[in-house]
Amino acid sequence: YSKDTPLLGWSMTKSVTSALIGILVRDGRLDIYEPAPVEEWKSPGDPRAKITTDQLLRMSSGLEFREEYEENPDSDAGYMYFTVHDMAAFAAKKPLEAAPDTEFNYSSGTTMLLSRIIRSTVGGSYGDYLSFPRRELFNKLGMRSAVIEPDPSGTMVGAAFMYATARDWARFGLLYYNDGVWNGERILPEGW
């Protein structure tokens, strides 16, 4: 290992996904208080249709998702990460187990839904989507090593699969420490 070794961020990647959502909010392209744009939930009468992007961000959506590793390696998280072609579609199929905003449930599945929301909101070509983090976040912070791997469907695994050097992870941490401002430029909405 050296200062140039990219390190797998696992759940630190969730904070990067949150930042990417924040950039879309800053630009007026996404309202997190509106129902989350999840196609699978648009059927009439589907109670999940009321879940907001904000509730996904705060992991209070009420969706069933088991994030157990040592006790149950075949839990939803392990199964999703290592066997599923489209991780967001897997998460979108999960039923409600609680009313939104009544329980906190740590969930990589909800973060995968956020990754797909980023993909659909950015729109354009696949290259536009893949370059969005680099263009809007990584280059501005000088995070030259940062890479987010996609799942087989092409959606970035914003729940866990980002690599960056320790120094680049520290740059990202400083962005949050400085309330979303980097070198005088507001990257994230105030208070994000």
N, C-alpha and C positions, 0 to 999 in steps of 0.2 A: 504494500500500500504506500501511496505517496500523495502529495498535494494534488496530483493530476488524476487520481483514481476516482472514477464515477462510482458513487455509492447508491444502492437501491434505497429509495426513500420510504417504501412501504406507506404507512398512513400519513406521513408528512405530505404525501402527494395530494391528499384530500384538501389541505390548505391551499395548494396551488390551484386546484379545481375551484375552490371558493373564490380565489383571486380572479380567475378567468370569468366567473359569473359576475363578480364585482365590476370588471371592466365593461361587460355588456350592459350592466345597470348604469354605470357612469355615462355610457354613450347613448342611453335612452333606448336601447334595443331590447331590453327585457325588464318586465315588472315582476319582481319576485313575490308580490302580494296577490297576483292573479293566479288562477289555477295553473298548475304545471302543464306545459304542452306535451302530454304523453298520449300518443295516439291510442294505445291499448285501453285507455280509460274513458274514451269518448262515447261509449255505448250509453243509450238512455238508461237512467237509473243506476249507473255504476257509482257507488259511493266514493270511489277513489278519485273521481273527476273533480272533487272539491279540494284535493290536496294541492297546496301552493308550493311554488319553488322555494319560498322561505322555509316552509316546514321540512322540505327535503334537506335544505342546508343545515337546519338545526336538528336533524334526525328525530323529528317529532311528527312524522307523517302518519304513524299508526300502522305502517306496513309490517307484515310478518317477515322477519329475516333473522336468522341465527348466525351470530358471529362468534363461533366457538372454535378454538384451534386445538389446544392440548386435550381438552375433555372429549371433543367430537370433531376429528379432522375431516369428516365427511359432512360437516355442517354446511349451511347455505354458502358461506364465504369460501370455504375450501373447494366445494363443488363448483361454484361459479368461476373462481380464478383458474382452475386447472382442467375443467372439462367442457365448458360452455363456449359455443361459437359466438353468441351475441349476449354479452353480459347484461346490457341494459334491458334487453327483451326478457331475460330471465328474471330480473328484478321487477319489471313491470307486471309480470304475471302473479306476483305475490298478493295475497288477499290482505284486507285490513284485519288486524287483530285488536285494534284499539281506535277510538276516535282520534282524529288528528289533533295535535296539541295537548294531548292528555298524558302521554308517556314519552320518555326519551328511550330510544333504542339504537345503540351504535350499529351502523349499517353501511357496509361497503356497497351494498345494493343500491341504496338511495344515491350514493355518490356516483355510481355508474349511470343512473338516470340523469344526474346533472351533467355528466360528460356528454350524453346524447343530446341534452338540451343545448349545450354549447354548440355541438355539431349542427343541429338544425337551425339555431339562431344565426350562426356565422354564415351558413348557406354557401352558395357558390360552388366552386369545384372542390374536390377532395383535397387538392393542394392548398386551397384557401383555408380550409379547416385545419390541416396539419401545420400550416405556417402561422396560424393565429397566436398560439402561445409564444412563439419565437419573436414575432413582429411586435406584439402588444405588451409582452412582459419580459421575456428572457433577455432580448437584446438591450432593452432599456436599463436593465439591472446589471448588465455585463455577465450574465449567466451563460457563458459560451458552451459549457459542457452539458447543459440540461437537455434531456430527451424524455418524452413520455411515450411509452410503447402503446400501440393499439392492440385491441383484441382481434380475433380473426374476422370480425365483421367490419373492422376499420375504425371503430370508436376508441378514442384514447382511454386507457385504463387509468382514469383520474382518481381511482380509489387507492392505487398502490404502486403502479409500475413506472415511476419516474426515477431516472438516474441523474445524478449531478455530483460534482466534487463537493467536499466539505465546505470549501470557500464559497461555492455557488449557493449551497443551502444556507450558509450564513448571510449572504446577500439577500436572499429571499426573506429570512427572518428579520433583517434590518428594515425591509419594506414595511412589514407589519409594525415593528417597533416605532417607526416614524409615521404612523397613521396613514400609510398608503402613499407617502410622498417620497420621491427619489430625485436627488439633485434638483430640487425645486419644482419638479413636475408631479402633479397629482395623478397617480396611476390608479388608485382605488378610491371609491367614494369616501368622503369624510366619515370617520367612525366605523368603517367596514371591518 
